[in-house]
Amino acid sequence: MPNFEICYLDGDGSLACSFTATCANETQAKVLAHAMKLRDYKKFEVWQDRTLVYQRPQLFEARQTLQ
């Protein structure tokens, strides 16, 4: 099963907290990210390795990979 990093961001975009989870797929990681979100964090990202697979609010159309 793949590992995903879930990152919660402060209002200014700085990292507030993050954790790594083993999920069966991207959908499960997205659901977990929503379920674990605290009210204070309006923005979050889900990464698989170096690829951004999901973010809220949604600001991208396609997958982004860090170079």
CHARMM internal coordinates of N, CA and C (Angstrom, degrees):
IC EDIT
DIST 1 N 1 CA 1.4487
DIST 1 CA 1 C 1.5347
ANGL 1 N 1 CA 1 C 108.96
DIST 1 C 2 N 1.3179
ANGL 1 CA 1 C 2 N 116.46
DIHE 1 N 1 CA 1 C 2 N 140.51
DIST 2 N 2 CA 1.4691
ANGL 1 C 2 N 2 CA 120.00
DIHE 1 CA 1 C 2 N 2 CA -178.12
DIST 2 CA 2 C 1.5277
ANGL 2 N 2 CA 2 C 112.70
DIHE 1 C 2 N 2 CA 2 C -76.80
DIST 2 C 3 N 1.3265
ANGL 2 CA 2 C 3 N 114.54
DIHE 2 N 2 CA 2 C 3 N 153.75
DIST 3 N 3 CA 1.4631
ANGL 2 C 3 N 3 CA 121.58
DIHE 2 CA 2 C 3 N 3 CA 174.61
DIST 3 CA 3 C 1.5177
ANGL 3 N 3 CA 3 C 109.54
DIHE 2 C 3 N 3 CA 3 C -95.42
DIST 3 C 4 N 1.3122
ANGL 3 CA 3 C 4 N 115.80
DIHE 3 N 3 CA 3 C 4 N 142.50
DIST 4 N 4 CA 1.4541
ANGL 3 C 4 N 4 CA 122.97
DIHE 3 CA 3 C 4 N 4 CA 177.43
DIST 4 CA 4 C 1.5201
ANGL 4 N 4 CA 4 C 108.11
DIHE 3 C 4 N 4 CA 4 C -127.12
DIST 4 C 5 N 1.3326
ANGL 4 CA 4 C 5 N 116.21
DIHE 4 N 4 CA 4 C 5 N 142.38
DIST 5 N 5 CA 1.4505
ANGL 4 C 5 N 5 CA 120.83
DIHE 4 CA 4 C 5 N 5 CA 173.82
DIST 5 CA 5 C 1.5191
ANGL 5 N 5 CA 5 C 107.52
DIHE 4 C 5 N 5 CA 5 C -105.78
DIST 5 C 6 N 1.3232
ANGL 5 CA 5 C 6 N 115.92
DIHE 5 N 5 CA 5 C 6 N 126.87
DIST 6 N 6 CA 1.4559
ANGL 5 C 6 N 6 CA 122.02
DIHE 5 CA 5 C 6 N 6 CA 179.99
DIST 6 CA 6 C 1.5216
ANGL 6 N 6 CA 6 C 107.15
DIHE 5 C 6 N 6 CA 6 C -109.70
DIST 6 C 7 N 1.3368
ANGL 6 CA 6 C 7 N 116.06
DIHE 6 N 6 CA 6 C 7 N 122.10
DIST 7 N 7 CA 1.4642
ANGL 6 C 7 N 7 CA 122.66
DIHE 6 CA 6 C 7 N 7 CA -174.63
DIST 7 CA 7 C 1.5204
ANGL 7 N 7 CA 7 C 109.27
DIHE 6 C 7 N 7 CA 7 C -119.33
DIST 7 C 8 N 1.3349
ANGL 7 CA 7 C 8 N 116.12
DIHE 7 N 7 CA 7 C 8 N 127.37
DIST 8 N 8 CA 1.4609
ANGL 7 C 8 N 8 CA 122.06
DIHE 7 CA 7 C 8 N 8 CA 175.83
DIST 8 CA 8 C 1.5194
ANGL 8 N 8 CA 8 C 108.00
DIHE 7 C 8 N 8 CA 8 C -103.46
DIST 8 C 9 N 1.3288
ANGL 8 CA 8 C 9 N 116.10
DIHE 8 N 8 CA 8 C 9 N 136.05
DIST 9 N 9 CA 1.4589
ANGL 8 C 9 N 9 CA 121.83
DIHE 8 CA 8 C 9 N 9 CA -173.16
DIST 9 CA 9 C 1.5219
ANGL 9 N 9 CA 9 C 111.37
DIHE 8 C 9 N 9 CA 9 C -115.81
DIST 9 C 10 N 1.3381
ANGL 9 CA 9 C 10 N 115.44
DIHE 9 N 9 CA 9 C 10 N 144.07
DIST 10 N 10 CA 1.4591
ANGL 9 C 10 N 10 CA 121.27
DIHE 9 CA 9 C 10 N 10 CA 173.28
DIST 10 CA 10 C 1.5221
ANGL 10 N 10 CA 10 C 108.76
DIHE 9 C 10 N 10 CA 10 C -72.02
DIST 10 C 11 N 1.3245
ANGL 10 CA 10 C 11 N 116.53
DIHE 10 N 10 CA 10 C 11 N 172.13
DIST 11 N 11 CA 1.4604
ANGL 10 C 11 N 11 CA 121.90
DIHE 10 CA 10 C 11 N 11 CA -179.40
DIST 11 CA 11 C 1.5127
ANGL 11 N 11 CA 11 C 113.83
DIHE 10 C 11 N 11 CA 11 C -57.32
DIST 11 C 12 N 1.3374
ANGL 11 CA 11 C 12 N 117.16
DIHE 11 N 11 CA 11 C 12 N -29.85
DIST 12 N 12 CA 1.4710
ANGL 11 C 12 N 12 CA 120.75
DIHE 11 CA 11 C 12 N 12 CA 179.98
DIST 12 CA 12 C 1.5237
ANGL 12 N 12 CA 12 C 112.72
DIHE 11 C 12 N 12 CA 12 C -86.55
DIST 12 C 13 N 1.3348
ANGL 12 CA 12 C 13 N 116.83
DIHE 12 N 12 CA 12 C 13 N 1.81
DIST 13 N 13 CA 1.4641
ANGL 12 C 13 N 13 CA 120.77
DIHE 12 CA 12 C 13 N 13 CA 178.47
DIST 13 CA 13 C 1.5063
ANGL 13 N 13 CA 13 C 114.67
DIHE 12 C 13 N 13 CA 13 C 92.04
DIST 13 C 14 N 1.3432
ANGL 13 CA 13 C 14 N 117.62
DIHE 13 N 13 CA 13 C 14 N -3.50
DIST 14 N 14 CA 1.4695
ANGL 13 C 14 N 14 CA 119.65
DIHE 13 CA 13 C 14 N 14 CA 178.63
DIST 14 CA 14 C 1.5347
ANGL 14 N 14 CA 14 C 110.23
DIHE 13 C 14 N 14 CA 14 C -77.27
DIST 14 C 15 N 1.3051
ANGL 14 CA 14 C 15 N 115.55
DIHE 14 N 14 CA 14 C 15 N 152.71
DIST 15 N 15 CA 1.4629
ANGL 14 C 15 N 15 CA 121.90
DIHE 14 CA 14 C 15 N 15 CA -178.13
DIST 15 CA 15 C 1.5178
ANGL 15 N 15 CA 15 C 110.15
DIHE 14 C 15 N 15 CA 15 C -68.93
DIST 15 C 16 N 1.3256
ANGL 15 CA 15 C 16 N 117.27
DIHE 15 N 15 CA 15 C 16 N 123.31
DIST 16 N 16 CA 1.4633
ANGL 15 C 16 N 16 CA 122.49
DIHE 15 CA 15 C 16 N 16 CA 177.62
DIST 16 CA 16 C 1.5220
ANGL 16 N 16 CA 16 C 110.11
DIHE 15 C 16 N 16 CA 16 C -93.22
DIST 16 C 17 N 1.3397
ANGL 16 CA 16 C 17 N 116.21
DIHE 16 N 16 CA 16 C 17 N -45.55
DIST 17 N 17 CA 1.4635
ANGL 16 C 17 N 17 CA 121.01
DIHE 16 CA 16 C 17 N 17 CA 177.64
DIST 17 CA 17 C 1.5279
ANGL 17 N 17 CA 17 C 108.51
DIHE 16 C 17 N 17 CA 17 C -165.63
DIST 17 C 18 N 1.3075
ANGL 17 CA 17 C 18 N 114.66
DIHE 17 N 17 CA 17 C 18 N 161.76
DIST 18 N 18 CA 1.4719
ANGL 17 C 18 N 18 CA 119.77
DIHE 17 CA 17 C 18 N 18 CA 178.18
DIST 18 CA 18 C 1.5129
ANGL 18 N 18 CA 18 C 109.23
DIHE 17 C 18 N 18 CA 18 C -153.26
DIST 18 C 19 N 1.3200
ANGL 18 CA 18 C 19 N 115.06
DIHE 18 N 18 CA 18 C 19 N 159.44
DIST 19 N 19 CA 1.4628
ANGL 18 C 19 N 19 CA 120.93
DIHE 18 CA 18 C 19 N 19 CA 173.47
DIST 19 CA 19 C 1.5122
ANGL 19 N 19 CA 19 C 109.13
DIHE 18 C 19 N 19 CA 19 C -151.52
DIST 19 C 20 N 1.3081
ANGL 19 CA 19 C 20 N 115.17
DIHE 19 N 19 CA 19 C 20 N 159.46
DIST 20 N 20 CA 1.4593
ANGL 19 C 20 N 20 CA 122.01
DIHE 19 CA 19 C 20 N 20 CA 178.64
DIST 20 CA 20 C 1.5219
ANGL 20 N 20 CA 20 C 108.84
DIHE 19 C 20 N 20 CA 20 C -107.65
DIST 20 C 21 N 1.3213
ANGL 20 CA 20 C 21 N 116.00
DIHE 20 N 20 CA 20 C 21 N 137.58
DIST 21 N 21 CA 1.4572
ANGL 20 C 21 N 21 CA 121.11
DIHE 20 CA 20 C 21 N 21 CA -179.91
DIST 21 CA 21 C 1.5200
ANGL 21 N 21 CA 21 C 109.53
DIHE 20 C 21 N 21 CA 21 C -135.39
DIST 21 C 22 N 1.3006
ANGL 21 CA 21 C 22 N 115.38
DIHE 21 N 21 CA 21 C 22 N 144.69
DIST 22 N 22 CA 1.4585
ANGL 21 C 22 N 22 CA 121.12
DIHE 21 CA 21 C 22 N 22 CA 173.66
DIST 22 CA 22 C 1.5192
ANGL 22 N 22 CA 22 C 107.27
DIHE 21 C 22 N 22 CA 22 C -94.75
DIST 22 C 23 N 1.3189
ANGL 22 CA 22 C 23 N 116.19
DIHE 22 N 22 CA 22 C 23 N 117.82
DIST 23 N 23 CA 1.4656
ANGL 22 C 23 N 23 CA 122.41
DIHE 22 CA 22 C 23 N 23 CA -177.39
DIST 23 CA 23 C 1.5213
ANGL 23 N 23 CA 23 C 109.12
DIHE 22 C 23 N 23 CA 23 C -127.81
DIST 23 C 24 N 1.3062
ANGL 23 CA 23 C 24 N 116.28
DIHE 23 N 23 CA 23 C 24 N 154.43
DIST 24 N 24 CA 1.4597
ANGL 23 C 24 N 24 CA 121.47
DIHE 23 CA 23 C 24 N 24 CA -178.30
DIST 24 CA 24 C 1.5230
ANGL 24 N 24 CA 24 C 111.96
DIHE 23 C 24 N 24 CA 24 C -67.11
DIST 24 C 25 N 1.3555
ANGL 24 CA 24 C 25 N 116.45
DIHE 24 N 24 CA 24 C 25 N -32.36
DIST 25 N 25 CA 1.4593
ANGL 24 C 25 N 25 CA 120.56
DIHE 24 CA 24 C 25 N 25 CA -176.89
DIST 25 CA 25 C 1.5238
ANGL 25 N 25 CA 25 C 109.72
DIHE 24 C 25 N 25 CA 25 C -162.64
DIST 25 C 26 N 1.3321
ANGL 25 CA 25 C 26 N 116.26
DIHE 25 N 25 CA 25 C 26 N 178.96
DIST 26 N 26 CA 1.4636
ANGL 25 C 26 N 26 CA 121.83
DIHE 25 CA 25 C 26 N 26 CA -179.30
DIST 26 CA 26 C 1.5222
ANGL 26 N 26 CA 26 C 111.89
DIHE 25 C 26 N 26 CA 26 C -61.67
DIST 26 C 27 N 1.3032
ANGL 26 CA 26 C 27 N 117.18
DIHE 26 N 26 CA 26 C 27 N -39.89
DIST 27 N 27 CA 1.4626
ANGL 26 C 27 N 27 CA 120.61
DIHE 26 CA 26 C 27 N 27 CA -178.81
DIST 27 CA 27 C 1.5151
ANGL 27 N 27 CA 27 C 111.03
DIHE 26 C 27 N 27 CA 27 C -60.28
DIST 27 C 28 N 1.3067
ANGL 27 CA 27 C 28 N 117.14
DIHE 27 N 27 CA 27 C 28 N -44.74
DIST 28 N 28 CA 1.4591
ANGL 27 C 28 N 28 CA 120.58
DIHE 27 CA 27 C 28 N 28 CA 178.75
DIST 28 CA 28 C 1.5323
ANGL 28 N 28 CA 28 C 110.87
DIHE 27 C 28 N 28 CA 28 C -63.45
DIST 28 C 29 N 1.3183
ANGL 28 CA 28 C 29 N 117.21
DIHE 28 N 28 CA 28 C 29 N -38.63
DIST 29 N 29 CA 1.4653
ANGL 28 C 29 N 29 CA 121.35
DIHE 28 CA 28 C 29 N 29 CA 178.16
DIST 29 CA 29 C 1.5241
ANGL 29 N 29 CA 29 C 110.79
DIHE 28 C 29 N 29 CA 29 C -65.44
DIST 29 C 30 N 1.3275
ANGL 29 CA 29 C 30 N 117.89
DIHE 29 N 29 CA 29 C 30 N -40.74
DIST 30 N 30 CA 1.4647
ANGL 29 C 30 N 30 CA 121.89
DIHE 29 CA 29 C 30 N 30 CA 178.26
DIST 30 CA 30 C 1.5228
ANGL 30 N 30 CA 30 C 111.00
DIHE 29 C 30 N 30 CA 30 C -63.42
DIST 30 C 31 N 1.3151
ANGL 30 CA 30 C 31 N 116.66
DIHE 30 N 30 CA 30 C 31 N -44.42
DIST 31 N 31 CA 1.4678
ANGL 30 C 31 N 31 CA 121.20
DIHE 30 CA 30 C 31 N 31 CA 179.59
DIST 31 CA 31 C 1.5318
ANGL 31 N 31 CA 31 C 109.83
DIHE 30 C 31 N 31 CA 31 C -62.83
DIST 31 C 32 N 1.3231
ANGL 31 CA 31 C 32 N 116.88
DIHE 31 N 31 CA 31 C 32 N -42.92
DIST 32 N 32 CA 1.4578
ANGL 31 C 32 N 32 CA 121.03
DIHE 31 CA 31 C 32 N 32 CA 178.55
DIST 32 CA 32 C 1.5279
ANGL 32 N 32 CA 32 C 110.62
DIHE 31 C 32 N 32 CA 32 C -62.10
DIST 32 C 33 N 1.3134
ANGL 32 CA 32 C 33 N 117.29
DIHE 32 N 32 CA 32 C 33 N -42.87
DIST 33 N 33 CA 1.4645
ANGL 32 C 33 N 33 CA 121.19
DIHE 32 CA 32 C 33 N 33 CA 179.56
DIST 33 CA 33 C 1.5293
ANGL 33 N 33 CA 33 C 111.23
DIHE 32 C 33 N 33 CA 33 C -59.72
DIST 33 C 34 N 1.3234
ANGL 33 CA 33 C 34 N 116.91
DIHE 33 N 33 CA 33 C 34 N -42.78
DIST 34 N 34 CA 1.4658
ANGL 33 C 34 N 34 CA 120.56
DIHE 33 CA 33 C 34 N 34 CA 177.62
DIST 34 CA 34 C 1.5234
ANGL 34 N 34 CA 34 C 110.96
DIHE 33 C 34 N 34 CA 34 C -67.08
DIST 34 C 35 N 1.3121
ANGL 34 CA 34 C 35 N 116.74
DIHE 34 N 34 CA 34 C 35 N -42.03
DIST 35 N 35 CA 1.4659
ANGL 34 C 35 N 35 CA 121.16
DIHE 34 CA 34 C 35 N 35 CA -176.87
DIST 35 CA 35 C 1.5280
ANGL 35 N 35 CA 35 C 112.38
DIHE 34 C 35 N 35 CA 35 C -66.27
DIST 35 C 36 N 1.3210
ANGL 35 CA 35 C 36 N 117.35
DIHE 35 N 35 CA 35 C 36 N -33.71
DIST 36 N 36 CA 1.4648
ANGL 35 C 36 N 36 CA 121.87
DIHE 35 CA 35 C 36 N 36 CA -176.35
DIST 36 CA 36 C 1.5306
ANGL 36 N 36 CA 36 C 112.85
DIHE 35 C 36 N 36 CA 36 C -90.47
DIST 36 C 37 N 1.3266
ANGL 36 CA 36 C 37 N 118.04
DIHE 36 N 36 CA 36 C 37 N -4.67
DIST 37 N 37 CA 1.4631
ANGL 36 C 37 N 37 CA 121.74
DIHE 36 CA 36 C 37 N 37 CA -175.41
DIST 37 CA 37 C 1.5186
ANGL 37 N 37 CA 37 C 110.89
DIHE 36 C 37 N 37 CA 37 C -68.58
DIST 37 C 38 N 1.3265
ANGL 37 CA 37 C 38 N 114.69
DIHE 37 N 37 CA 37 C 38 N 130.59
DIST 38 N 38 CA 1.4536
ANGL 37 C 38 N 38 CA 120.47
DIHE 37 CA 37 C 38 N 38 CA 173.72
DIST 38 CA 38 C 1.5254
ANGL 38 N 38 CA 38 C 109.21
DIHE 37 C 38 N 38 CA 38 C -85.73
DIST 38 C 39 N 1.2827
ANGL 38 CA 38 C 39 N 116.74
DIHE 38 N 38 CA 38 C 39 N 154.20
DIST 39 N 39 CA 1.4616
ANGL 38 C 39 N 39 CA 122.59
DIHE 38 CA 38 C 39 N 39 CA -177.23
DIST 39 CA 39 C 1.5286
ANGL 39 N 39 CA 39 C 112.34
DIHE 38 C 39 N 39 CA 39 C -56.53
DIST 39 C 40 N 1.3348
ANGL 39 CA 39 C 40 N 117.29
DIHE 39 N 39 CA 39 C 40 N -33.62
DIST 40 N 40 CA 1.4651
ANGL 39 C 40 N 40 CA 121.58
DIHE 39 CA 39 C 40 N 40 CA -176.79
DIST 40 CA 40 C 1.5241
ANGL 40 N 40 CA 40 C 113.70
DIHE 39 C 40 N 40 CA 40 C -67.06
DIST 40 C 41 N 1.3237
ANGL 40 CA 40 C 41 N 117.74
DIHE 40 N 40 CA 40 C 41 N -23.28
DIST 41 N 41 CA 1.4590
ANGL 40 C 41 N 41 CA 120.65
DIHE 40 CA 40 C 41 N 41 CA -175.06
DIST 41 CA 41 C 1.5171
ANGL 41 N 41 CA 41 C 110.06
DIHE 40 C 41 N 41 CA 41 C -102.28
DIST 41 C 42 N 1.3207
ANGL 41 CA 41 C 42 N 115.06
DIHE 41 N 41 CA 41 C 42 N 114.03
DIST 42 N 42 CA 1.4650
ANGL 41 C 42 N 42 CA 120.58
DIHE 41 CA 41 C 42 N 42 CA -178.97
DIST 42 CA 42 C 1.5288
ANGL 42 N 42 CA 42 C 111.85
DIHE 41 C 42 N 42 CA 42 C -91.50
DIST 42 C 43 N 1.3326
ANGL 42 CA 42 C 43 N 115.73
DIHE 42 N 42 CA 42 C 43 N -20.12
DIST 43 N 43 CA 1.4581
ANGL 42 C 43 N 43 CA 120.22
DIHE 42 CA 42 C 43 N 43 CA -176.69
DIST 43 CA 43 C 1.5232
ANGL 43 N 43 CA 43 C 109.72
DIHE 42 C 43 N 43 CA 43 C -119.20
DIST 43 C 44 N 1.3364
ANGL 43 CA 43 C 44 N 115.74
DIHE 43 N 43 CA 43 C 44 N 141.53
DIST 44 N 44 CA 1.4516
ANGL 43 C 44 N 44 CA 119.44
DIHE 43 CA 43 C 44 N 44 CA 172.16
DIST 44 CA 44 C 1.5228
ANGL 44 N 44 CA 44 C 110.64
DIHE 43 C 44 N 44 CA 44 C -154.45
DIST 44 C 45 N 1.3299
ANGL 44 CA 44 C 45 N 114.67
DIHE 44 N 44 CA 44 C 45 N 161.76
DIST 45 N 45 CA 1.4634
ANGL 44 C 45 N 45 CA 122.23
DIHE 44 CA 44 C 45 N 45 CA -179.05
DIST 45 CA 45 C 1.5183
ANGL 45 N 45 CA 45 C 109.25
DIHE 44 C 45 N 45 CA 45 C -133.12
DIST 45 C 46 N 1.3203
ANGL 45 CA 45 C 46 N 115.40
DIHE 45 N 45 CA 45 C 46 N 148.71
DIST 46 N 46 CA 1.4668
ANGL 45 C 46 N 46 CA 121.97
DIHE 45 CA 45 C 46 N 46 CA 173.97
DIST 46 CA 46 C 1.5230
ANGL 46 N 46 CA 46 C 107.03
DIHE 45 C 46 N 46 CA 46 C -120.27
DIST 46 C 47 N 1.3200
ANGL 46 CA 46 C 47 N 115.94
DIHE 46 N 46 CA 46 C 47 N 123.50
DIST 47 N 47 CA 1.4650
ANGL 46 C 47 N 47 CA 122.74
DIHE 46 CA 46 C 47 N 47 CA -178.21
DIST 47 CA 47 C 1.5160
ANGL 47 N 47 CA 47 C 109.83
DIHE 46 C 47 N 47 CA 47 C -116.73
DIST 47 C 48 N 1.3204
ANGL 47 CA 47 C 48 N 116.09
DIHE 47 N 47 CA 47 C 48 N 141.87
DIST 48 N 48 CA 1.4589
ANGL 47 C 48 N 48 CA 122.46
DIHE 47 CA 47 C 48 N 48 CA 168.84
DIST 48 CA 48 C 1.5194
ANGL 48 N 48 CA 48 C 105.97
DIHE 47 C 48 N 48 CA 48 C -121.50
DIST 48 C 49 N 1.3081
ANGL 48 CA 48 C 49 N 115.46
DIHE 48 N 48 CA 48 C 49 N 112.27
DIST 49 N 49 CA 1.4589
ANGL 48 C 49 N 49 CA 122.12
DIHE 48 CA 48 C 49 N 49 CA -171.39
DIST 49 CA 49 C 1.5313
ANGL 49 N 49 CA 49 C 107.86
DIHE 48 C 49 N 49 CA 49 C 57.51
DIST 49 C 50 N 1.3098
ANGL 49 CA 49 C 50 N 118.60
DIHE 49 N 49 CA 49 C 50 N -120.13
DIST 50 N 50 CA 1.4685
ANGL 49 C 50 N 50 CA 121.83
DIHE 49 CA 49 C 50 N 50 CA -179.23
DIST 50 CA 50 C 1.5237
ANGL 50 N 50 CA 50 C 112.33
DIHE 49 C 50 N 50 CA 50 C -104.10
DIST 50 C 51 N 1.3254
ANGL 50 CA 50 C 51 N 116.47
DIHE 50 N 50 CA 50 C 51 N 16.95
DIST 51 N 51 CA 1.4580
ANGL 50 C 51 N 51 CA 121.05
DIHE 50 CA 50 C 51 N 51 CA -177.31
DIST 51 CA 51 C 1.5247
ANGL 51 N 51 CA 51 C 110.96
DIHE 50 C 51 N 51 CA 51 C -110.78
DIST 51 C 52 N 1.3306
ANGL 51 CA 51 C 52 N 115.78
DIHE 51 N 51 CA 51 C 52 N 124.04
DIST 52 N 52 CA 1.4588
ANGL 51 C 52 N 52 CA 121.33
DIHE 51 CA 51 C 52 N 52 CA 174.27
DIST 52 CA 52 C 1.5273
ANGL 52 N 52 CA 52 C 107.25
DIHE 51 C 52 N 52 CA 52 C -76.25
DIST 52 C 53 N 1.3367
ANGL 52 CA 52 C 53 N 116.72
DIHE 52 N 52 CA 52 C 53 N 116.13
DIST 53 N 53 CA 1.4641
ANGL 52 C 53 N 53 CA 119.85
DIHE 52 CA 52 C 53 N 53 CA -176.72
DIST 53 CA 53 C 1.5210
ANGL 53 N 53 CA 53 C 112.91
DIHE 52 C 53 N 53 CA 53 C -103.76
DIST 53 C 54 N 1.3523
ANGL 53 CA 53 C 54 N 116.95
DIHE 53 N 53 CA 53 C 54 N -14.38
DIST 54 N 54 CA 1.4663
ANGL 53 C 54 N 54 CA 119.15
DIHE 53 CA 53 C 54 N 54 CA -177.76
DIST 54 CA 54 C 1.5194
ANGL 54 N 54 CA 54 C 108.96
DIHE 53 C 54 N 54 CA 54 C -165.98
DIST 54 C 55 N 1.3146
ANGL 54 CA 54 C 55 N 116.69
DIHE 54 N 54 CA 54 C 55 N 145.89
DIST 55 N 55 CA 1.4587
ANGL 54 C 55 N 55 CA 120.52
DIHE 54 CA 54 C 55 N 55 CA 172.36
DIST 55 CA 55 C 1.5165
ANGL 55 N 55 CA 55 C 109.60
DIHE 54 C 55 N 55 CA 55 C -152.41
DIST 55 C 56 N 1.3070
ANGL 55 CA 55 C 56 N 115.78
DIHE 55 N 55 CA 55 C 56 N 153.77
DIST 56 N 56 CA 1.4520
ANGL 55 C 56 N 56 CA 123.62
DIHE 55 CA 55 C 56 N 56 CA 175.35
DIST 56 CA 56 C 1.4989
ANGL 56 N 56 CA 56 C 108.07
DIHE 55 C 56 N 56 CA 56 C -131.61
DIST 56 C 57 N 1.3030
ANGL 56 CA 56 C 57 N 122.21
DIHE 56 N 56 CA 56 C 57 N 133.99
DIST 57 N 57 CA 1.4556
ANGL 56 C 57 N 57 CA 122.24
DIHE 56 CA 56 C 57 N 57 CA -9.90
DIST 57 CA 57 C 1.5170
ANGL 57 N 57 CA 57 C 110.70
DIHE 56 C 57 N 57 CA 57 C -62.43
DIST 57 C 58 N 1.3074
ANGL 57 CA 57 C 58 N 115.63
DIHE 57 N 57 CA 57 C 58 N 152.84
DIST 58 N 58 CA 1.4549
ANGL 57 C 58 N 58 CA 121.17
DIHE 57 CA 57 C 58 N 58 CA -174.97
DIST 58 CA 58 C 1.5164
ANGL 58 N 58 CA 58 C 110.25
DIHE 57 C 58 N 58 CA 58 C -74.72
DIST 58 C 59 N 1.3281
ANGL 58 CA 58 C 59 N 116.17
DIHE 58 N 58 CA 58 C 59 N 116.31
DIST 59 N 59 CA 1.4572
ANGL 58 C 59 N 59 CA 121.51
DIHE 58 CA 58 C 59 N 59 CA -175.24
DIST 59 CA 59 C 1.5175
ANGL 59 N 59 CA 59 C 113.10
DIHE 58 C 59 N 59 CA 59 C -118.16
DIST 59 C 60 N 1.3131
ANGL 59 CA 59 C 60 N 117.60
DIHE 59 N 59 CA 59 C 60 N 2.59
DIST 60 N 60 CA 1.4555
ANGL 59 C 60 N 60 CA 118.99
DIHE 59 CA 59 C 60 N 60 CA -177.85
DIST 60 CA 60 C 1.5160
ANGL 60 N 60 CA 60 C 110.11
DIHE 59 C 60 N 60 CA 60 C -132.88
DIST 60 C 61 N 1.3101
ANGL 60 CA 60 C 61 N 115.68
DIHE 60 N 60 CA 60 C 61 N 158.45
DIST 61 N 61 CA 1.4553
ANGL 60 C 61 N 61 CA 122.03
DIHE 60 CA 60 C 61 N 61 CA -178.68
DIST 61 CA 61 C 1.5213
ANGL 61 N 61 CA 61 C 111.59
DIHE 60 C 61 N 61 CA 61 C -96.81
DIST 61 C 62 N 1.3077
ANGL 61 CA 61 C 62 N 115.79
DIHE 61 N 61 CA 61 C 62 N -38.94
DIST 62 N 62 CA 1.4726
ANGL 61 C 62 N 62 CA 120.27
DIHE 61 CA 61 C 62 N 62 CA -176.10
DIST 62 CA 62 C 1.5188
ANGL 62 N 62 CA 62 C 109.06
DIHE 61 C 62 N 62 CA 62 C -126.08
DIST 62 C 63 N 1.3121
ANGL 62 CA 62 C 63 N 115.13
DIHE 62 N 62 CA 62 C 63 N 171.07
DIST 63 N 63 CA 1.4641
ANGL 62 C 63 N 63 CA 121.03
DIHE 62 CA 62 C 63 N 63 CA 177.72
DIST 63 CA 63 C 1.5113
ANGL 63 N 63 CA 63 C 110.91
DIHE 62 C 63 N 63 CA 63 C -59.86
DIST 63 C 64 N 1.3075
ANGL 63 CA 63 C 64 N 116.00
DIHE 63 N 63 CA 63 C 64 N 144.12
DIST 64 N 64 CA 1.4498
ANGL 63 C 64 N 64 CA 121.72
DIHE 63 CA 63 C 64 N 64 CA 176.28
DIST 64 CA 64 C 1.5214
ANGL 64 N 64 CA 64 C 107.85
DIHE 63 C 64 N 64 CA 64 C -118.91
DIST 64 C 65 N 1.3245
ANGL 64 CA 64 C 65 N 116.83
DIHE 64 N 64 CA 64 C 65 N 137.60
DIST 65 N 65 CA 1.4438
ANGL 64 C 65 N 65 CA 121.38
DIHE 64 CA 64 C 65 N 65 CA 178.67
DIST 65 CA 65 C 1.5154
ANGL 65 N 65 CA 65 C 108.91
DIHE 64 C 65 N 65 CA 65 C -121.01
DIST 65 C 66 N 1.3378
ANGL 65 CA 65 C 66 N 116.03
DIHE 65 N 65 CA 65 C 66 N 134.73
DIST 66 N 66 CA 1.4552
ANGL 65 C 66 N 66 CA 119.71
DIHE 65 CA 65 C 66 N 66 CA 175.33
DIST 66 CA 66 C 1.5136
ANGL 66 N 66 CA 66 C 109.52
DIHE 65 C 66 N 66 CA 66 C -71.56
DIST 66 C 67 N 1.2927
ANGL 66 CA 66 C 67 N 116.21
DIHE 66 N 66 CA 66 C 67 N 136.87
DIST 67 N 67 CA 1.4632
ANGL 66 C 67 N 67 CA 121.36
DIHE 66 CA 66 C 67 N 67 CA 179.35
DIST 67 CA 67 C 1.4981
ANGL 67 N 67 CA 67 C 110.49
DIHE 66 C 67 N 67 CA 67 C -91.02
END
COOR INIT
IC SEED 1 N 1 CA 1 C
IC BUILD
